Amino acid sequence: MSQVVLAARNRQNKGSSEARRLRRSGRVPGVLYGRSGEAVSLDLDALEFKNGIKNISESTIVKIDLEGKSYDAFVKDTQRNILDGNIIHVDFYEVESGIALRARVSIHLHGNPIGVREGGVLEVPLHEIEIECLPKDLPERINVDISDLKANQSIHVRDLNLSEAIRIISGLDQVIALVKFTKEETAASATEEAAAAPAEGEAKT
C-alpha cells in the first residue's frame, strides 16, 4: 500500500472558538508532537483526512506535508463528536528516519484451523504485540496463518516469523491463538472412553 500523504496548514490561532471555526469550514484542528517534546499546531481538510485513514492501522506511518515541510508520523489519537461521529481533533507523533521506535502492531489471523474443523473452538487471547525497529522496517500488521493449528495446540509470540530487523518487546510465551474442545465435548469423550474400557475385575479375553 502506498504511503498516505496528508496536506496540512500551520495553525496560528488556538482556542476553542478558533477550533469551532475551523470545523465549520471543513477543517480538522490537530497537533504534531515531535520526539524531543515540541508540538506544532496544524489543521487539515476534514474529508481528505477521513478518507486517508480509512485503511490504516495504529502502526501505519503517514506523511504530513506541512506547507512544504514533510514529516513522517503516526496517527496517535483521533477525537470524535459523540453525536455524529465526525472527527474533531487529531494528534500525530513524529517518526524520525534512522532512529529505532517502539510500536504496538496488530495481529491478523487467517485460515481455518484443522482443530476447528474437527469440532474445536478457536480462542484468540492476544490481538497485538509491541516491537522495536527502524521506521522503514515497521510492519502495518502481522499476518499469522492458523490453518494447521490442531486441537489442543497453540501459537505463541515466539513462533512468529518476523524480520531480523524487528525486536519483539512483548513476552515470548504469550499465546496468540489456540484451539481447544469445549467442556461438554471433553466430558462426552471421557464418558465414551469409560464405557469402552472393561469393567474392573472383568476377565479379559
C-alpha positions in Angstrom: 0.0 0.0 0.0 1.4 3.4 -0.9 2.0 5.8 1.9 -0.8 8.2 2.8 0.1 11.8 2.3 -1.9 14.5 4.2 -1.7 18.2 3.3 -1.7 20.4 6.4 -1.5 24.1 7.3 0.2 25.8 10.2 -2.5 26.8 12.8 -1.5 30.2 14.2 -4.7 30.9 16.3 -5.6 28.5 19.1 -8.5 28.1 21.4 -12.0 26.5 21.3 -13.6 29.3 19.3 -10.9 29.0 16.6 -11.3 25.2 16.6 -15.1 25.6 16.1 -14.5 28.0 13.2 -12.1 25.5 11.5 -14.6 22.7 11.9 -17.4 24.8 10.4 -15.1 25.5 7.4 -14.4 21.8 6.8 -11.1 21.6 8.6 -9.8 19.5 11.5 -7.5 21.0 14.1 -4.6 18.9 15.3 -1.2 18.8 16.9 2.0 17.1 15.7 4.2 16.1 18.6 8.0 15.7 18.0 10.2 13.2 19.6 12.0 15.9 21.6 8.8 17.2 23.0 8.0 20.2 20.8 4.4 20.5 19.4 3.2 22.0 16.2 -0.4 23.1 15.8 -1.9 22.4 12.4 -5.2 21.8 10.6 -6.2 19.5 7.8 -9.0 19.1 5.3 -11.6 17.0 7.2 -12.7 14.9 4.2 -9.2 14.2 3.0 -8.1 13.1 6.5 -11.2 10.9 6.9 -10.6 9.2 3.6 -6.9 8.9 4.1 -7.1 7.0 7.4 -9.8 4.6 6.3 -7.5 1.6 5.7 -4.6 2.3 8.0 -3.7 0.8 11.4 -2.2 2.3 14.5 1.3 1.3 13.3 0.9 2.9 9.8 3.3 5.8 9.2 1.7 8.6 7.2 3.4 11.6 5.6 2.3 15.1 6.6 3.0 17.9 4.1 3.0 21.0 6.3 3.3 23.9 3.9 6.3 22.5 2.1 7.9 20.7 5.0 7.5 17.0 5.2 7.0 14.8 8.4 6.6 11.1 8.9 4.2 10.4 11.7 1.7 8.1 13.4 -1.9 9.0 13.9 -1.8 8.6 17.7 -5.3 9.7 18.6 -8.5 11.0 17.0 -11.3 12.6 18.9 -14.8 12.3 17.6 -18.1 14.1 18.2 -20.2 11.6 20.3 -23.3 12.7 18.5 -22.4 12.4 14.8 -19.0 10.6 14.9 -17.2 13.4 13.0 -13.5 13.8 13.8 -13.0 17.0 15.8 -9.3 16.8 16.7 -6.2 14.6 15.8 -2.9 14.1 17.4 0.2 12.9 15.4 3.5 11.6 16.7 6.6 12.3 14.6 8.8 9.5 13.5 12.5 10.2 12.7 14.2 8.2 10.0 17.1 6.1 11.2 16.0 6.1 14.9 14.5 3.0 16.3 11.0 3.2 17.6 8.6 1.1 19.7 5.1 0.5 18.4 2.2 -1.8 19.0 1.3 -3.8 15.9 -2.0 -5.6 15.4 -2.0 -9.4 14.7 -4.3 -10.6 11.8 -5.1 -14.3 11.7 -6.1 -16.1 8.5 -7.0 -19.6 7.7 -9.5 -22.2 9.1 -7.7 -24.3 11.7 -7.8 -28.1 11.4 -8.9 -28.3 15.1 -11.9 -26.1 14.4 -13.0 -28.3 11.5 -12.8 -31.2 13.9 -15.1 -29.6 16.4 -12.7 -27.5 18.5 -13.1 -23.8 19.5 -10.6 -21.1 18.4 -9.6 -18.7 21.2 -7.6 -15.5 20.4 -6.3 -14.0 23.7 -3.7 -11.7 22.1 -4.5 -9.2 19.3 -1.3 -7.1 19.2 2.3 -7.2 20.2 4.9 -4.5 21.0 8.0 -4.4 18.8 11.1 -2.2 18.3 12.6 -1.4 14.9 13.6 1.3 12.5 10.6 3.2 10.8 11.4 1.6 7.5 11.1 -1.9 8.9 7.8 -1.3 10.8 5.0 -3.6 9.5 1.5 -2.3 9.4 0.2 -5.6 10.7 1.5 -9.1 11.4 -0.3 -11.9 9.5 -0.4 -15.3 11.1 -1.6 -18.4 9.2 -3.5 -20.7 11.6 -4.7 -23.3 9.1 -2.5 -26.1 10.5 -3.5 -25.4 14.1 -4.9 -28.7 15.6 -7.0 -29.2 18.7 -5.0 -28.6 22.0 -2.3 -26.8 20.0 -1.4 -23.1 20.3 0.7 -20.4 18.6 2.9 -18.2 20.8 4.6 -14.9 20.2 7.9 -16.9 20.0 6.5 -18.7 16.9 6.2 -15.5 14.9 8.4 -15.4 11.8 9.5 -11.8 11.7 12.3 -10.0 10.1 15.7 -10.0 11.9 15.4 -6.2 11.9 12.5 -6.4 14.3 12.9 -6.9 18.1 9.9 -8.3 20.0 9.2 -6.5 23.3 6.2 -8.5 24.3 6.6 -11.7 26.3 7.5 -14.6 24.0 5.4 -17.1 26.0 2.2 -15.1 25.4 -0.4 -17.2 23.5 -1.7 -15.7 20.2 -4.2 -18.4 19.3 -5.2 -21.8 20.5 -7.8 -24.5 19.6 -9.4 -26.5 22.4 -12.5 -28.6 22.8 -15.4 -27.3 24.9 -16.1 -28.8 28.3 -19.1 -30.6 27.0 -17.1 -32.3 24.3 -14.3 -33.2 26.7 -16.8 -34.7 29.2 -18.6 -36.7 26.4 -15.3 -38.0 25.2 -14.3 -39.1 28.7 -17.7 -40.9 29.1 -17.3 -42.7 25.8 -13.8 -43.9 26.8 -15.0 -45.1 30.2 -17.8 -47.0 28.5 -15.4 -48.7 26.1 -13.0 -49.7 28.9 -13.5 -53.1 30.5 -15.1 -53.0 34.0 -12.8 -53.5 36.9 -12.3 -57.2 37.6 -13.8 -58.2 34.3 -11.9 -61.0 32.7 -10.0 -60.1 29.5 -10.4 -62.3 26.5 
